[in-house]
């Protein structure tokens, strides 16, 4: 996982998480957002690149 503007990446084992809410909490901890990612007032987007190189927003696809 990369945070824009941060030179160091973090790894997340998705098999140990049960959904997008847990993923967002984990990212909040890893990148020391201080609760900003889990706040009800969101000024951010979490995106990823899928296997077809499309940029997707977290939550666009069901968690499997």
C-alpha positions as CSV (number, residue, x, y, z in Angstrom):
1,X,0.0,0.0,0.0
2,X,1.3,3.4,-0.9
3,X,0.3,6.8,0.5
4,X,0.6,9.6,-2.0
5,X,3.6,11.8,-1.0
6,X,5.0,9.1,1.4
7,X,8.2,7.3,0.2
8,X,7.6,4.2,2.3
9,X,5.0,1.5,1.4
10,X,3.2,-0.8,3.9
11,X,2.0,-4.4,3.4
12,X,-1.5,-5.5,4.4
13,X,-2.6,-9.2,4.5
14,X,-6.1,-9.0,3.2
15,X,-6.9,-12.6,4.2
16,X,-6.8,-11.5,7.9
17,X,-9.5,-8.8,7.3
18,X,-13.2,-9.3,7.1
19,X,-14.2,-6.3,4.9
20,X,-13.6,-2.8,3.8
21,X,-14.3,-1.3,7.2
22,X,-11.4,-3.4,8.8
23,X,-9.2,-2.4,5.8
24,X,-9.8,1.3,6.3
25,X,-9.1,0.9,10.1
26,X,-5.9,-0.9,9.3
27,X,-4.8,1.7,6.8
28,X,-5.6,4.5,9.3
29,X,-3.3,2.8,11.8
30,X,-0.5,1.9,9.4
31,X,-0.2,5.4,8.0
32,X,-0.9,7.2,11.3
33,X,-3.9,9.2,10.1
34,X,-5.1,9.7,13.6
35,X,-8.7,8.6,12.9
36,X,-9.1,10.7,9.7
37,X,-9.8,7.7,7.5
38,X,-12.5,6.5,9.8
39,X,-14.1,9.9,10.5
40,X,-17.6,10.6,9.2
41,X,-16.2,13.8,7.6
42,X,-14.2,12.3,4.7
43,X,-11.8,14.5,2.6
44,X,-10.1,11.5,1.1
45,X,-10.5,8.5,-1.3
46,X,-8.9,5.1,-1.1
47,X,-8.3,3.7,-4.5
48,X,-6.5,0.6,-5.9
49,X,-5.4,-0.7,-9.2
50,X,-7.1,-4.0,-10.2
51,X,-5.7,-6.9,-12.2
52,X,-6.7,-5.1,-15.4
53,X,-4.8,-1.9,-14.4
54,X,-8.1,-0.1,-13.8
55,X,-8.2,2.4,-10.9
56,X,-11.1,1.4,-8.6
57,X,-12.4,3.0,-5.4
58,X,-12.4,0.8,-2.3
59,X,-16.0,-0.4,-1.9
60,X,-16.8,-0.4,-5.6
61,X,-16.5,-4.2,-5.8
62,X,-18.0,-6.6,-3.1
63,X,-15.5,-7.9,-0.6
64,X,-14.7,-11.5,-1.3
